[in-house]
Amino acid sequence: MSRVALITGAARGQGAALVRRLRADGFQVAAADLRIEDLRSQIDALDDDGVIAVELDVTSEELWASAVAEVAERFGGLSTLINNAGVLHRASLSDETAEGFESSWRFNTLGPFLGIRASLPHLREADGAAIVNTCSTGAIRPFPFHAAYGSSKWALRGLTQIAAAELAGDGIRVNAVFPGPIDTPMLDDTARQRLIERSYSGRLGQPMEVADAVAFLVSEHASFITGAELVVDGGQCLRIG
């Protein structure tokens, strides 16, 4: 079986960059997202039989099962899972709601868990199987007004470590990337400018810079790496006390 990657949150930003990067590395790629029309437009523009668009709400156990089945039917299996989908939700503790808090956890933590569980039968059969979860520098240091987002990413960090330990015997490597200030649609103009002003390099990171890090972690060059935490933040964490 050729290398087959399923990438969530693939319609824009880091996810779209991941699709291009892994395809350039020779992967067959299933690009998954809830924004299916945007995703299909991007995939159609690639005009590449090695990339397919898959509609997926990562909080749905049933849709995960059908997505993995679709990928396996099309490409003959699944060797790589990139849990990239996530939501950024800001609110003070006093303004946060139970609904907003739970929604962040469903997308950022439950979604990757469901993806890992749905993919396991195929990953266990694949050579060089790998999982990469997109965490955040918000899972390294606390950011005020990010209780829902930050705590859900801390939980994803823990899930990554547990999965790495539990699945090592199956030959499945599990790692995480921790993007910092990356220029994606997730940032509004105010946040973008504030992050640029505080950046050591005077700029935001680009989605492809995160994709390059993920590409390394799922490659044979990282065959002895599991449970690792690769920070891609331009030094952002160095400024956090």
C-alpha positions, 0 to 999 in steps of 0.5 A, spaced: 500 500 500 502 506 498 502 512 503 495 514 505 494 521 509 487 523 512 488 530 514 482 534 517 481 541 517 483 541 510 479 547 507 484 552 508 490 555 512 494 549 515 490 544 513 490 546 505 498 547 506 498 540 509 494 537 503 499 540 498 506 538 502 504 531 503 502 530 496 508 533 494 512 528 498 508 522 494 502 521 499 495 519 497 491 524 500 484 525 503 482 532 505 477 532 510 473 538 512 466 540 514 466 546 509 465 541 503 464 546 498 470 550 499 474 544 500 471 541 493 473 547 490 480 547 492 481 540 490 478 540 483 483 546 482 488 541 484 486 536 478 490 531 481 487 524 482 491 523 488 487 527 492 480 527 494 475 531 498 471 528 504 466 531 508 467 530 515 464 533 522 470 531 526 465 531 532 461 525 529 463 518 530 458 516 525 462 521 520 468 519 522 467 511 520 464 513 513 470 518 512 475 512 514 471 507 510 471 512 504 479 513 504 480 506 505 476 504 499 479 509 494 486 508 496 486 501 499 488 503 506 490 509 511 497 510 514 497 517 516 492 521 520 493 528 521 488 531 526 489 538 524 481 541 525 480 545 531 476 552 533 479 558 536 474 561 541 476 567 546 472 569 552 473 571 559 472 566 565 466 570 567 463 571 560 464 564 558 458 559 557 458 552 558 456 551 551 462 555 548 466 551 553 464 544 551 464 546 543 471 547 543 473 541 547 468 537 542 472 540 536 479 540 539 479 534 543 474 529 542 475 530 534 482 527 534 480 522 539 474 519 535 479 520 529 484 516 532 479 510 534 476 510 527 483 509 524 486 504 528 484 498 524 487 501 518 493 504 521 495 497 525 496 494 518 500 500 515 507 500 515 510 506 518 504 508 521 503 515 524 499 520 527 500 528 528 495 532 532 495 539 532 496 542 539 498 550 540 503 554 544 496 555 548 498 548 551 505 550 553 503 556 557 497 560 559 493 565 555 488 569 558 481 569 555 482 562 552 480 558 557 476 553 553 481 553 547 487 553 551 484 547 556 482 543 550 489 543 547 492 541 553 488 535 553 490 534 546 497 534 548 495 529 554 492 525 549 497 525 544 502 522 550 497 517 552 496 515 545 504 514 543 505 510 549 499 505 548 500 505 540 508 504 540 507 496 540 503 497 534 508 500 530 504 507 530 508 513 532 504 519 535 507 526 535 504 533 536 506 540 533 505 546 537 504 552 532 504 559 535 502 565 531 501 562 524 497 567 519 491 563 518 484 565 517 483 563 525 486 570 526 482 576 526 486 583 524 487 585 531 490 579 533 494 578 527 497 585 528 498 584 536 502 578 534 506 581 529 508 586 534 510 581 539 514 577 534 522 576 535 522 576 527 517 581 526 512 577 522 507 571 523 509 564 521 506 561 514 502 555 514 507 551 510 512 552 515 507 548 520 506 543 514 513 542 513 514 540 520 508 535 520 511 532 513 518 531 517 514 527 523 510 523 518 516 521 514 521 515 515 526 521 517 522 521 524 522 513 524 525 513 531 520 519 534 514 518 538 511 522 543 515 528 541 512 535 541 515 540 536 514 547 537 513 552 531 512 558 533 518 563 531 520 564 539 513 566 541 514 561 548 521 565 549 517 571 550 512 568 555 514 568 562 
